Amino acid sequence: MITTAVKRKNCRGTQGGKTYAQRVKNVRGAFMVTNPDAIAGKNIVLVDDVYTSGATLDSLATVLRQAGANNVYAVTFARAV
C-alpha cells in the first residue's frame, strides 16, 4: 500500500455544508501526484469514509489518471443522503 504518492496542494476547508458545485470548485486542482513512478501503470483503489458528492474522489482520480494510472477505483464505507 502506498499512502504518499498524492498530496493536497492546499487546504481549502471542509466539504461539509457545501453544495455540489461548491464542492467541485473547492477540490478542483487541490491534489498533486508526488511520486509518479508509484502511480504509472497501476490500478489504484481510493478509500474514503463517506461518499457525499464524489467531488473529492473525482478530483483525485483525475490527477491519478493524468499520472498514468491504468484504472482508479473507489471504496467508501457510507453514503450521505
Secondary structure as UniProt FT lines:
FT   STRAND          6..8
FT   TURN            16..17
FT   HELIX           20..27
FT   TURN            28..29
FT   STRAND          31..33
FT   HELIX           36..39
FT   TURN            40..41
FT   STRAND          43..51
FT   HELIX           55..66
FT   TURN            67..68
FT   STRAND          71..79
//
